[in-house]
């Protein structure tokens, strides 16, 4: 359908978004040519003045010849190039976003910048980690879970796992039925926090990129625990492990101070010792804390509780290299 003069203002805006910035200022003649070539619209100088005035009144920050002595350009945008770069990096390195959708999202993000700034992102495909999910239902699942949480309705879904051919297959024949409470981002993945009908005594978590065939039921959700907080749950579920929660005292070498703050946050209480170590007290999933401490076995010692210390000792005794250690 051929555009009419009613579209002039929107077309001028699109031309400014697409072609203009501080380094590419458009003259009046440039805008007139673009209106003809891109939209098959004939426009005069007076109409362009009017369109720019309307756009300025609507809040668009447009630099004019009166400001810069040269022409027109969109001075500010929703995102600057560094912000777009960070968002694009996040899309490419997020394993929860399928490869095909990554390309689509990046294309949409690039369109928020003028054409002259898009070339610098052409090589970013090399940032893909090779750990992208094959599940193409991720965004549909997020939409449906968001709706179910809003309606406070249970959902049913198939949960997936990888087989030896690296294909996603159902973890079990029976679908899971859960009461969804929140979605959180942790450890490079999106998780659904919920109460599972088969484990109704505790909050569970499921990777959203492994959820398939989701249905919203008419059954109301089981209310979450009174003290439930998605933020507190995520903080206490180290590596998103559930199970028994404990308060642990860890003695760490100074060399892993950065890793401690990265994992437990700047609010963690640190007591500096005089032997090149420091002590912290943290609360979280015992399984997750054991796993974390095991990653730093040469630099981290569990002091308390004894049950956790014994568990780490048992892990060390039963490690896969024990035969070669004898």
C-alpha positions as MATLAB code, in Angstrom:
seq = 'XXXXXXXXXXXXXXXXXXXXXXXXXXXXXXXXXXXXXXXXXXXXXXXXXXXXXXXXXXXXXXXXXXXXXXXXXXXXXXXXXXXXXXXXXXXXXXXXXXXXXXXXXXXXXXXXXXXXXXXXXXXXXXXXXXXXXXXXXXXXXXXXXXXXXXXXXXXXXXXXXXXXXXXXXXXXXXXXXXXXXXXXXXXXXXXXXXXXXXXXXXXXXXXXXXXXXXXXXXXXXXXXXXXXXXXXXXXXXXXXXXXXXXXXXXXXXXXXXXXXXXXXXXXXXXXXXXXXXXXXXXXXXXXXXXXXXXXXXXXXXXXXXXXXXXXXXXXXXXXXXXXXXX';
ca = [
       0.000    0.000    0.000;
       1.360    3.394   -1.005;
       1.973    5.762    1.889;
       0.253    9.139    2.011;
       1.300   12.524    3.382;
      -0.167   11.498    6.746;
       2.904    9.318    7.227;
       5.402   12.142    6.661;
       6.301   12.710   10.308;
       6.853    9.017   11.078;
       8.916    8.569    7.923;
      11.144   11.532    8.794;
      11.672   10.008   12.231;
      12.618    6.627   10.733;
      15.108    8.307    8.381;
      16.731   10.144   11.303;
      16.920    6.874   13.278;
      18.302    4.892   10.367;
      20.832    7.268    8.838;
      21.746   10.087   11.218;
      24.111   10.567   14.145;
      26.778   13.058   15.214;
      29.145   11.779   12.502;
      26.449   11.581    9.815;
      24.432   14.791    9.800;
      21.674   14.907    7.163;
      21.127   17.983    5.038;
      17.635   19.000    4.044;
      18.292   17.608    0.566;
      19.385   14.266    2.053;
      16.069   13.873    3.891;
      14.100   14.791    0.772;
      15.998   12.172   -1.271;
      15.516    9.502    1.395;
      11.792   10.210    1.599;
      11.576    9.607   -2.136;
      13.860    6.525   -2.323;
      12.755    4.775    0.894;
       9.049    5.655    1.046;
       8.158    6.976   -2.427;
       6.965   10.219   -0.836;
       7.481   13.675   -2.276;
       8.089   16.257    0.442;
       9.124   19.913    0.523;
      11.313   21.857    2.930;
       8.395   23.458    4.754;
       6.900   20.030    5.523;
      10.229   18.797    6.914;
      10.398   21.842    9.211;
       6.908   20.977   10.430;
       7.734   17.278   10.937;
      10.877   18.055   12.939;
       8.940   20.550   15.083;
       6.264   17.925   15.854;
       8.887   15.303   16.723;
      10.681   17.760   19.009;
       7.408   18.533   20.776;
       6.943   14.775   21.279;
      10.278   14.598   23.101;
      12.696   13.452   20.392;
      16.111   15.094   20.794;
      16.845   16.349   17.271;
      19.779   18.605   16.501;
      18.965   21.141   13.755;
      21.007   23.507   11.543;
      20.334   26.214   14.130;
      22.199   24.069   16.666;
      25.071   22.666   14.622;
      25.177   24.779   11.468;
      25.065   21.732    9.182;
      21.803   19.794    9.238;
      19.697   17.281   11.163;
      20.499   14.273   13.319;
      18.999   12.352   16.192;
      21.118   13.508   19.113;
      20.035   10.943   21.697;
      18.513    7.462   21.477;
      16.961    4.887   23.775;
      20.372    3.148   23.993;
      23.888    4.290   23.143;
      26.362    2.102   21.274;
      28.116    0.824   24.415;
      24.790   -0.251   25.934;
      23.820   -2.053   22.731;
      27.241   -3.740   22.691;
      26.685   -5.043   26.217;
      23.202   -6.315   25.370;
      24.459   -8.050   22.222;
      27.297   -9.682   24.162;
      24.758  -10.916   26.705;
      22.538  -12.407   23.998;
      25.393  -14.268   22.324;
      26.846  -15.658   25.547;
      23.555  -16.646   27.206;
      23.173  -20.442   26.891;
      19.415  -20.191   27.519;
      18.822  -18.372   24.215;
      18.817  -20.684   21.149;
      21.278  -19.844   18.371;
      18.593  -18.919   15.829;
      16.850  -16.590   18.260;
      20.168  -15.005   19.180;
      20.586  -13.825   15.589;
      17.041  -12.440   15.548;
      17.498  -10.576   18.825;
      20.825   -9.123   17.732;
      19.235   -7.928   14.492;
      16.521   -6.144   16.494;
      19.088   -4.604   18.834;
      21.197   -3.382   15.918;
      18.205   -1.537   14.493;
      18.227    0.678   17.573;
      21.451    2.168   16.182;
      22.031    4.081   12.938;
      23.351    2.037   10.027;
      26.796    3.601   10.308;
      27.267    2.081   13.773;
      26.100   -1.457   12.945;
      29.235   -2.602   11.140;
      31.226   -2.834   14.385;
      28.988   -5.701   15.576;
      29.391   -7.929   12.514;
      32.100  -10.091   14.138;
      30.261  -10.718   17.398;
      29.018  -14.133   16.273;
      32.412  -15.425   17.435;
      31.259  -14.800   21.005;
      28.813  -17.698   20.829;
      29.937  -20.231   23.421;
      28.758  -23.425   21.707;
      26.601  -24.133   24.761;
      23.364  -22.782   23.336;
      20.170  -24.670   24.087;
      18.371  -26.520   21.281;
      14.996  -25.813   22.889;
      13.116  -23.398   20.625;
      10.283  -22.965   23.149;
      12.215  -20.789   25.614;
      10.458  -17.497   24.888;
       7.034  -19.126   24.654;
       7.660  -20.774   28.035;
       8.677  -17.448   29.584;
       5.499  -15.771   28.287;
       3.249  -18.576   29.513;
       4.947  -18.806   32.909;
       4.610  -15.063   33.343;
       0.895  -15.349   32.579;
       0.476  -18.312   34.952;
       2.216  -16.422   37.763;
      -0.060  -13.434   37.151;
      -3.173  -15.640   37.198;
      -1.853  -17.743   40.108;
      -2.525  -20.970   38.181;
      -0.626  -24.256   38.149;
       1.224  -25.298   35.003;
       2.072  -28.673   33.464;
       5.149  -29.293   31.344;
       7.624  -31.846   30.100;
      11.088  -31.460   31.594;
      14.001  -32.300   29.305;
      17.474  -33.756   29.689;
      20.318  -34.503   27.266;
      20.957  -38.017   26.010;
      24.296  -39.371   24.765;
      23.533  -38.040   21.278;
      23.362  -34.552   22.819;
      19.655  -34.334   22.032;
      17.045  -33.029   24.456;
      14.622  -35.770   25.468;
      11.938  -36.009   28.207;
      13.414  -36.698   31.631;
      10.369  -38.836   32.456;
       7.147  -39.885   30.766;
       4.893  -38.106   33.244;
       4.542  -34.342   33.023;
       5.451  -32.182   36.004;
       2.657  -30.165   37.623;
       3.859  -27.169   39.619;
       2.695  -23.955   41.262;
       4.884  -21.228   39.666;
       6.069  -18.383   41.913;
       8.875  -16.515   40.146;
      11.498  -16.612   37.404;
      15.094  -15.715   38.263;
      18.377  -15.452   36.379;
      21.336  -17.254   37.954;
      24.465  -19.061   36.778;
      23.882  -17.995   33.133;
      20.419  -19.584   33.074;
      16.788  -18.728   33.777;
      15.079  -20.743   36.484;
      11.458  -21.240   37.451;
      10.948  -21.218   41.218;
       7.885  -23.234   42.097;
       6.296  -25.853   44.321;
       6.121  -29.238   42.638;
       3.049  -31.379   43.317;
       5.303  -34.376   43.916;
       7.495  -32.397   46.357;
       4.947  -30.133   47.970;
       6.989  -29.559   51.111;
       9.707  -27.407   49.532;
      10.361  -24.869   46.796;
      11.930  -26.405   43.692;
      13.693  -24.938   40.664;
      13.610  -25.914   36.989;
      15.766  -24.604   34.139;
      13.385  -22.773   31.812;
      15.436  -23.725   28.753;
      14.643  -27.379   29.578;
      10.883  -26.855   29.878;
       8.741  -27.978   26.930;
       5.065  -28.380   26.088;
       3.862  -26.073   28.832;
       0.132  -25.769   29.631;
      -1.616  -23.406   32.017;
      -4.224  -25.283   34.060;
      -7.383  -23.999   35.765;
      -6.124  -25.199   39.154;
      -5.100  -22.434   41.601;
      -1.492  -22.416   42.797;
      -0.511  -23.739   46.189;
       0.534  -20.588   48.109;
       4.291  -20.162   48.582;
       5.812  -20.347   52.060;
       5.066  -17.202   54.069;
       8.716  -16.178   54.180;
       9.404  -17.011   50.519;
      11.501  -14.443   48.644;
      12.922  -15.138   45.152;
      15.984  -13.037   45.943;
      16.688  -14.764   49.252;
      16.081  -18.164   47.671;
      18.534  -17.455   44.842;
      21.145  -16.117   47.254;
      20.891  -19.151   49.522;
      20.713  -21.748   46.722;
      24.384  -21.809   45.781;
      24.642  -22.935   42.130;
      20.818  -23.306   42.373;
      21.084  -26.409   44.549;
      18.149  -26.931   46.871;
      17.979  -29.136   49.946;
      19.100  -28.508   53.513;
      20.097  -24.936   54.326;
      22.920  -24.328   56.776;
      25.091  -21.519   58.091;
      28.728  -22.300   57.338;
      31.993  -20.820   58.546;
      34.686  -20.963   55.853;
      38.380  -20.137   56.164;
      39.757  -18.941   52.831;
      43.137  -17.923   51.458;
      43.456  -14.261   50.530;
      44.005  -15.239   46.881;
      40.303  -16.141   46.428;
      38.882  -12.969   47.994;
      37.590  -11.795   44.592;
      35.846  -15.124   43.984;
      34.236  -15.006   47.445;
      32.803  -11.547   46.855;
      31.702  -12.498   43.327;
      29.818  -15.515   44.705;
      28.444  -14.222   48.027;
      28.202  -10.483   47.350;
      29.779   -7.402   48.889;
      27.550   -7.776   51.952;
      29.364  -10.913   53.164;
      31.060  -10.423   56.539;
      34.807  -10.910   56.232;
      37.144  -11.358   59.194;
      40.808  -10.897   58.240;
      43.247  -13.297   59.882;
      46.971  -12.772   60.375;
      48.107  -15.828   58.419;
      47.165  -14.844   54.860;
      43.591  -16.031   55.269;
      40.178  -14.647   56.126;
      37.021  -16.153   57.582;
      33.459  -15.733   56.329;
      30.061  -16.868   57.570;
      27.490  -17.625   54.869;
      24.069  -19.213   54.755;
      22.909  -21.383   51.869;
      22.215  -24.834   50.522;
      24.641  -27.288   52.137;
      25.021  -29.190   48.864;
      25.736  -25.975   46.966;
      28.195  -24.740   49.581;
      30.009  -28.104   49.537;
      30.241  -27.885   45.759;
      31.594  -24.331   45.949;
      34.128  -25.203   48.644;
      35.176  -28.247   46.597;
      36.010  -25.988   43.656;
      38.528  -24.188   45.891;
      39.719  -27.211   47.848;
      43.315  -25.862   48.027;
      42.203  -22.430   49.236;
      39.063  -23.008   51.323;
      38.484  -24.968   54.534;
      35.065  -25.639   56.051;
      35.257  -24.986   59.803;
      31.563  -25.305   60.695;
      29.151  -27.026   60.808;
      30.745  -30.396   61.457;
      28.185  -32.152   59.231;
      29.246  -30.043   56.253;
      32.940  -30.455   57.047;
      32.444  -34.234   57.232;
      30.600  -34.151   53.903;
      33.493  -32.338   52.194;
      36.002  -34.769   53.724;
      33.902  -37.657   52.413;
      33.868  -36.029   48.939;
      37.661  -35.835   49.016;
      38.019  -39.455   50.142;
      35.692  -40.727   47.430;
      36.936  -38.592   44.526;
      37.490  -40.201   41.114;
      41.279  -40.016   41.484;
      41.507  -41.900   44.781;
      42.993  -45.015   43.160;
      45.897  -43.042   41.695;
      46.521  -41.417   45.071;
      47.291  -44.720   46.804;
];
